[in-house]
Amino acid sequence: MGHIKTRRKFSSILNKLGVAPPVFKSNSNRIVAIDYHYFSRTRVNLEDLEVALSVLDKQLKIISTQCNAQETLYALNMLKKEEHNSDRPCVIISIDDADQTVSEAVPYFVKYRIPLILFVPVGLCLGIGQLDGLRSKCFSLYHESNNISKSLPEFANKNIFFEKIMSLNYTNLKSLYYELMNLPRDISVILQRNLLSLSKIQSLNENPLITISSHSMSHCVMADLPESWMNWEIYQSNKYIKELNGNTEIFAYPYGYKKSYNELTKSLLKKNGVKYAFSTSSRVLTPSTQNYNLGRISMLNFMDKSYVMGTAGGAFEYWDRILGR
């Protein structure tokens, strides 16, 4: 909890000093992208990923009165044209992973009329009852495995593994899925969560405040994947997003840290019609920000105004720069 409390103090101090939002810069051509993951009715267990609904309510109330919260694609397009204009700190808000708790959070966004973009790991939302869902689960399990070359040496090569997964019928793939389940692995948070079904996501997308976009199929680290696998993650997820009437011009890298994507990822995004891609680097967005290196700042489970406004004002750009991230 130590570093979480330090982040709170850092944001609050910079806000009180007038550095975030910066008093010497115009708000007109800068945007802060704020990111959430999971929500809780009561106690927060994942301190760096989870926000209590009561805290969310207070945070959004502050944002609604002190900031200019805009729809993501519109805000980015206006920023790039240098036609963005705001006399208050401008924010765009995203939620990653399509956890079931999003359904409980949405009413608070509606309450304060704040737009949000939901980044969906499409294959994991399909579940293992559908072929692409089963494929995605297998890819995630493979990604988590500690020593695949020892456990399944025939699949040590990622290209071979990808081609095998894509060629198996449902019955044989399910057998391999259970085999992968039993391997030693580092279990990620997302595979322990209950995610929204695509039908529920489609229902959420009918709300004019909500945009849905891709967070890949299997939530694997993109830079770790060979080209054919990486392209499938982008192409196939956006195929589903399009069917759900979502937005295929925006993408969020799974994990999103600096080395989780590479130049190949960016070129494949462009090839597949993606215009903007978000990382998790805490960078304020300006007209010169590269389209495939858009930063976002995680909102933590604190509701004091100085913390919220420090975060919304871009305090954590300084944090990441100090830490060299």
Secondary structure, DSSP 4 states (H G I P E B T S, - for coil): -HHHHHHHHHHHHHHHTTBTTBTTS-STT-EEEEEE-EEESS--S-TTTEEEHHHHHHHHHHHHHHSEE--HHHHHHHHHTT----SS-EEEEEEES-BTTHHHHHHHHHHTT--EEEEE-HHHHH-TTSHHHHHHHHHHHHHHBS-HHHH-GGG-SHHHHHHHHHHS-HHHHHHHHHHHHTS-B---SGGGSPBPPHHHHHHHHTSTTEEEEE--SS---GGGS-HHHHHHHHHHHHHHHHHTT--TTEEE-SS--GGGS-HHHHHHHHHTT--EEE-SS---B-TTS-TT-B--EE--S---HHHHHHHHTTHHHHHHHHHT-
